[in-house]
Amino acid sequence: MALHIPEAWVLLFVIPGLVTPAAINHEDYPADEGDQTSSNDNLIFDDYRGKGCVDDSGFVYKLGERFFPGHSNCPCVCTEDGPVCDQPECPKIHPKCTKVEHNGCCPECKEVKNFCEYHGKNYKILEEFKPSPCEWCRCEPSNEVHCVVADCAVPECVNPVYEPEQCCPVCKNGPNCFAGTTIIPAGIEVKVDDCNICHCHNGDWWKPAQCSKRECQGKQAL
């Protein structure tokens, strides 16, 4: 007895068989943008994550290897998480350093100014000098100049003079004081006129002289 199959079923069986992979139009299914780029450029990039480290020039370092990335002078160690680099606290450069080298991880001062500048002149370390008669100075190892200014004592006269290359004034004629407008030497009594004899205060040369009246001489009896 023959099996009777409806014509509609036969059509359903035939149609799937007619559809082959070659019949699919790829233009109807555009590729992803990433796939298009790969097929067009034909570039394959190696992924070194977890396997190594790459520096700025493209050189690959193994895990555990030390290297200097880019222009850095501080070393790095290649780890699975990427390079781990030293970040030291570098010492401060001396403000008077005249030569600095950057060969190591930290800049290093190779030459420090070994002299002092004072009023336009240079002095060696520990050199002593006198920029003026009243100043005594020394160039310290810190390149700084320390000076001491002379403290002059009060002169023992009312007419002191300044000699060349001397800081403090001197009394060329010895201690004295004023008796009126007249300068008299200290230590003796001086007859300043016919009626007055004066002498300087002992130690107080800036005070006026002490005078006493005596019997005036030179008067003629009437």
C-alpha positions as a Markdown table, in Angstrom:
| # | Residue | x | y | z |
|---|---|---|---|---|
| 1 | Met | 0.0 | 0.0 | 0.0 |
| 2 | Ala | 1.6 | 3.3 | -1.1 |
| 3 | Leu | 2.1 | 6.1 | 1.4 |
| 4 | His | 0.3 | 9.2 | 0.3 |
| 5 | Ile | 2.3 | 12.5 | 1.1 |
| 6 | Pro | 0.6 | 15.8 | 0.6 |
| 7 | Glu | 2.3 | 18.0 | -2.0 |
| 8 | Ala | 2.7 | 20.9 | 0.5 |
| 9 | Trp | 4.9 | 18.6 | 2.7 |
| 10 | Val | 7.1 | 17.7 | -0.3 |
| 11 | Leu | 7.7 | 21.4 | -1.0 |
| 12 | Leu | 8.8 | 21.9 | 2.6 |
| 13 | Phe | 11.3 | 19.1 | 2.4 |
| 14 | Val | 12.7 | 20.3 | -0.9 |
| 15 | Ile | 13.3 | 24.0 | 0.0 |
| 16 | Pro | 15.7 | 23.5 | 2.9 |
| 17 | Gly | 17.8 | 21.3 | 0.7 |
| 18 | Leu | 18.1 | 24.0 | -1.9 |
| 19 | Val | 19.7 | 26.4 | 0.6 |
| 20 | Thr | 23.5 | 25.8 | 0.6 |
| 21 | Pro | 26.3 | 27.8 | 2.3 |
| 22 | Ala | 27.4 | 29.1 | -1.1 |
| 23 | Ala | 24.0 | 30.6 | -1.6 |
| 24 | Ile | 24.4 | 32.9 | 1.4 |
| 25 | Asn | 25.3 | 36.4 | 0.3 |
| 26 | His | 28.0 | 37.7 | 2.7 |
| 27 | Glu | 27.2 | 41.3 | 1.8 |
| 28 | Asp | 24.0 | 40.8 | 3.8 |
| 29 | Tyr | 26.0 | 40.1 | 6.9 |
| 30 | Pro | 28.7 | 42.7 | 7.3 |
| 31 | Ala | 31.7 | 41.8 | 9.4 |
| 32 | Asp | 32.5 | 43.5 | 12.7 |
| 33 | Glu | 34.6 | 46.6 | 12.5 |
| 34 | Gly | 37.4 | 44.8 | 14.3 |
| 35 | Asp | 37.4 | 41.9 | 11.8 |
| 36 | Gln | 37.5 | 44.3 | 8.9 |
| 37 | Thr | 40.5 | 46.1 | 10.3 |
| 38 | Ser | 42.3 | 42.8 | 10.9 |
| 39 | Ser | 41.6 | 41.5 | 7.4 |
| 40 | Asn | 42.6 | 44.8 | 5.8 |
| 41 | Asp | 45.8 | 45.6 | 7.7 |
| 42 | Asn | 47.0 | 42.0 | 8.2 |
| 43 | Leu | 48.7 | 43.2 | 11.5 |
| 44 | Ile | 49.1 | 40.9 | 14.5 |
| 45 | Phe | 50.2 | 42.4 | 17.8 |
| 46 | Asp | 51.7 | 40.2 | 20.4 |
| 47 | Asp | 50.3 | 40.5 | 23.9 |
| 48 | Tyr | 53.0 | 40.5 | 26.5 |
| 49 | Arg | 50.7 | 41.1 | 29.5 |
| 50 | Gly | 51.8 | 38.7 | 32.3 |
| 51 | Lys | 54.7 | 37.5 | 30.1 |
| 52 | Gly | 57.1 | 40.4 | 29.9 |
| 53 | Cys | 57.5 | 44.2 | 29.7 |
| 54 | Val | 58.1 | 46.5 | 26.7 |
| 55 | Asp | 60.1 | 49.7 | 26.9 |
| 56 | Asp | 59.6 | 52.8 | 24.7 |
| 57 | Ser | 61.7 | 51.5 | 21.9 |
| 58 | Gly | 59.8 | 48.2 | 21.7 |
| 59 | Phe | 62.4 | 46.0 | 23.4 |
| 60 | Val | 60.9 | 43.2 | 25.4 |
| 61 | Tyr | 62.1 | 42.3 | 28.9 |
| 62 | Lys | 61.5 | 39.0 | 30.7 |
| 63 | Leu | 59.7 | 38.7 | 34.1 |
| 64 | Gly | 62.1 | 39.6 | 36.9 |
| 65 | Glu | 64.5 | 41.4 | 34.6 |
| 66 | Arg | 65.7 | 44.9 | 35.5 |
| 67 | Phe | 65.7 | 47.7 | 32.9 |
| 68 | Phe | 65.5 | 51.4 | 32.4 |
| 69 | Pro | 62.3 | 52.5 | 30.5 |
| 70 | Gly | 62.5 | 55.5 | 28.2 |
| 71 | His | 64.8 | 58.3 | 29.4 |
| 72 | Ser | 64.5 | 57.4 | 33.1 |
| 73 | Asn | 67.7 | 56.8 | 35.1 |
| 74 | Cys | 65.8 | 54.9 | 37.8 |
| 75 | Pro | 65.7 | 51.1 | 37.3 |
| 76 | Cys | 62.5 | 49.1 | 37.0 |
| 77 | Val | 61.7 | 45.4 | 37.5 |
| 78 | Cys | 59.5 | 43.6 | 35.1 |
| 79 | Thr | 56.6 | 41.9 | 36.9 |
| 80 | Glu | 53.3 | 40.2 | 35.8 |
| 81 | Asp | 51.5 | 43.4 | 36.7 |
| 82 | Gly | 53.9 | 45.5 | 34.6 |
| 83 | Pro | 57.2 | 47.4 | 35.4 |
| 84 | Val | 57.7 | 48.3 | 39.1 |
| 85 | Cys | 60.2 | 51.2 | 39.2 |
| 86 | Asp | 62.3 | 52.7 | 42.0 |
| 87 | Gln | 61.1 | 56.0 | 43.3 |
| 88 | Pro | 63.9 | 57.0 | 45.8 |
| 89 | Glu | 63.9 | 60.2 | 47.9 |
| 90 | Cys | 66.8 | 61.9 | 46.3 |
| 91 | Pro | 68.9 | 64.2 | 48.5 |
| 92 | Lys | 68.7 | 67.9 | 47.8 |
| 93 | Ile | 71.3 | 69.5 | 45.7 |
| 94 | His | 73.5 | 72.0 | 47.4 |
| 95 | Pro | 72.3 | 75.5 | 46.3 |
| 96 | Lys | 75.9 | 76.5 | 45.4 |
| 97 | Cys | 76.6 | 73.3 | 43.4 |
| 98 | Thr | 78.3 | 74.2 | 40.1 |
| 99 | Lys | 78.3 | 70.8 | 38.5 |
| 100 | Val | 75.5 | 68.2 | 38.6 |
| 101 | Glu | 75.6 | 64.8 | 37.0 |
| 102 | His | 72.4 | 62.8 | 36.1 |
| 103 | Asn | 74.0 | 59.4 | 35.4 |
| 104 | Gly | 72.3 | 57.7 | 38.3 |
| 105 | Cys | 68.8 | 57.4 | 39.5 |
| 106 | Cys | 69.3 | 60.6 | 41.6 |
| 107 | Pro | 71.2 | 63.7 | 40.4 |
| 108 | Glu | 74.6 | 64.0 | 42.1 |
| 109 | Cys | 76.6 | 67.2 | 42.8 |
| 110 | Lys | 80.1 | 66.8 | 41.6 |
| 111 | Glu | 81.5 | 70.2 | 42.4 |
| 112 | Val | 80.6 | 72.9 | 45.0 |
| 113 | Lys | 81.8 | 76.4 | 44.8 |
| 114 | Asn | 84.8 | 76.6 | 47.1 |
| 115 | Phe | 85.1 | 80.3 | 47.5 |
| 116 | Cys | 83.1 | 83.2 | 48.9 |
| 117 | Glu | 81.9 | 86.3 | 47.2 |
| 118 | Tyr | 81.9 | 89.6 | 49.1 |
| 119 | His | 81.5 | 93.0 | 47.7 |
| 120 | Gly | 82.5 | 91.8 | 44.2 |
| 121 | Lys | 85.7 | 89.9 | 45.4 |
| 122 | Asn | 86.3 | 86.2 | 45.8 |
| 123 | Tyr | 88.0 | 84.7 | 48.9 |
| 124 | Lys | 89.1 | 81.2 | 49.6 |
| 125 | Ile | 87.5 | 79.0 | 52.2 |
| 126 | Leu | 88.8 | 80.0 | 55.7 |
| 127 | Glu | 90.5 | 83.0 | 54.3 |
| 128 | Glu | 90.5 | 86.1 | 56.6 |
| 129 | Phe | 90.3 | 89.6 | 55.3 |
| 130 | Lys | 89.5 | 93.1 | 56.2 |
| 131 | Pro | 87.2 | 94.9 | 53.8 |
| 132 | Ser | 87.4 | 98.1 | 55.9 |
| 133 | Pro | 89.5 | 99.2 | 58.8 |
| 134 | Cys | 86.7 | 98.4 | 61.2 |
| 135 | Glu | 85.7 | 95.0 | 59.8 |
| 136 | Trp | 87.3 | 91.6 | 60.2 |
| 137 | Cys | 85.8 | 88.9 | 58.0 |
| 138 | Arg | 86.3 | 85.2 | 57.2 |
| 139 | Cys | 85.1 | 83.0 | 54.4 |
| 140 | Glu | 83.3 | 80.0 | 56.0 |
| 141 | Pro | 83.1 | 76.5 | 54.6 |
| 142 | Ser | 79.4 | 77.2 | 53.9 |
| 143 | Asn | 80.6 | 79.8 | 51.3 |
| 144 | Glu | 79.2 | 82.5 | 53.5 |
| 145 | Val | 81.2 | 85.5 | 54.9 |
| 146 | His | 81.0 | 86.2 | 58.6 |
| 147 | Cys | 82.2 | 89.6 | 59.7 |
| 148 | Val | 82.9 | 91.3 | 63.1 |
| 149 | Val | 82.8 | 95.1 | 63.3 |
| 150 | Ala | 85.1 | 96.7 | 65.8 |
| 151 | Asp | 83.5 | 98.4 | 68.8 |
| 152 | Cys | 85.6 | 101.5 | 69.4 |
| 153 | Ala | 86.0 | 102.8 | 72.9 |
| 154 | Val | 85.1 | 106.4 | 73.7 |
| 155 | Pro | 88.2 | 108.5 | 73.0 |
| 156 | Glu | 89.8 | 110.3 | 75.9 |
| 157 | Cys | 90.0 | 113.6 | 74.1 |
| 158 | Val | 87.8 | 116.1 | 72.5 |
| 159 | Asn | 89.7 | 116.3 | 69.2 |
| 160 | Pro | 90.3 | 112.7 | 68.1 |
| 161 | Val | 91.6 | 112.0 | 64.6 |
| 162 | Tyr | 91.3 | 109.1 | 62.2 |
| 163 | Glu | 94.6 | 107.7 | 60.9 |
| 164 | Pro | 94.8 | 105.8 | 57.6 |
| 165 | Glu | 94.1 | 102.1 | 57.9 |
| 166 | Gln | 93.0 | 102.5 | 61.5 |
| 167 | Cys | 89.4 | 101.8 | 62.6 |
| 168 | Cys | 89.1 | 103.7 | 65.8 |
| 169 | Pro | 90.0 | 107.4 | 66.3 |
| 170 | Val | 93.1 | 108.2 | 68.3 |
| 171 | Cys | 94.1 | 111.1 | 70.5 |
| 172 | Lys | 97.4 | 112.2 | 69.0 |
| 173 | Asn | 98.0 | 114.7 | 71.8 |
| 174 | Gly | 96.8 | 112.6 | 74.7 |
| 175 | Pro | 93.7 | 113.1 | 76.9 |
| 176 | Asn | 92.2 | 116.5 | 77.1 |
| 177 | Cys | 89.0 | 118.5 | 77.6 |
| 178 | Phe | 87.4 | 121.9 | 76.9 |
| 179 | Ala | 87.8 | 124.8 | 79.2 |
| 180 | Gly | 85.4 | 127.2 | 77.5 |
| 181 | Thr | 86.7 | 127.1 | 74.0 |
| 182 | Thr | 90.2 | 126.3 | 74.9 |
| 183 | Ile | 91.5 | 122.7 | 74.9 |
| 184 | Ile | 93.6 | 121.9 | 77.9 |
| 185 | Pro | 95.6 | 118.6 | 78.5 |
| 186 | Ala | 94.3 | 116.3 | 81.3 |
| 187 | Gly | 96.2 | 115.6 | 84.5 |
| 188 | Ile | 97.4 | 119.1 | 85.2 |
| 189 | Glu | 96.0 | 122.5 | 86.3 |
| 190 | Val | 96.0 | 125.0 | 83.5 |
| 191 | Lys | 95.7 | 128.8 | 84.0 |
| 192 | Val | 93.4 | 129.7 | 81.2 |
| 193 | Asp | 93.3 | 133.4 | 82.0 |
| 194 | Asp | 94.4 | 135.9 | 84.6 |
| 195 | Cys | 91.6 | 134.8 | 87.0 |
| 196 | Asn | 90.8 | 131.1 | 86.3 |
| 197 | Ile | 92.7 | 127.9 | 86.7 |
| 198 | Cys | 91.1 | 124.7 | 85.2 |
| 199 | His | 91.6 | 121.0 | 85.1 |
| 200 | Cys | 89.9 | 118.2 | 83.3 |
| 201 | His | 87.5 | 115.7 | 85.1 |
| 202 | Asn | 89.3 | 112.6 | 85.9 |
| 203 | Gly | 88.1 | 110.0 | 83.3 |
| 204 | Asp | 85.3 | 112.1 | 82.0 |
| 205 | Trp | 87.0 | 113.8 | 79.1 |
| 206 | Trp | 83.8 | 114.8 | 77.4 |
| 207 | Lys | 82.7 | 117.0 | 80.3 |
| 208 | Pro | 83.8 | 120.7 | 80.5 |
| 209 | Ala | 86.8 | 121.4 | 82.7 |
| 210 | Gln | 86.5 | 122.3 | 86.3 |
| 211 | Cys | 87.7 | 125.8 | 86.9 |
| 212 | Ser | 88.3 | 127.9 | 90.0 |
| 213 | Lys | 88.9 | 131.6 | 90.3 |
| 214 | Arg | 92.1 | 132.8 | 91.8 |
| 215 | Glu | 93.2 | 136.3 | 92.7 |
| 216 | Cys | 93.4 | 138.0 | 89.4 |
| 217 | Gln | 96.8 | 139.2 | 88.4 |
| 218 | Gly | 97.7 | 142.1 | 86.3 |
| 219 | Lys | 95.3 | 144.5 | 88.0 |
| 220 | Gln | 96.9 | 147.9 | 89.0 |
| 221 | Ala | 95.9 | 149.7 | 92.1 |
| 222 | Leu | 94.1 | 152.9 | 91.5 |
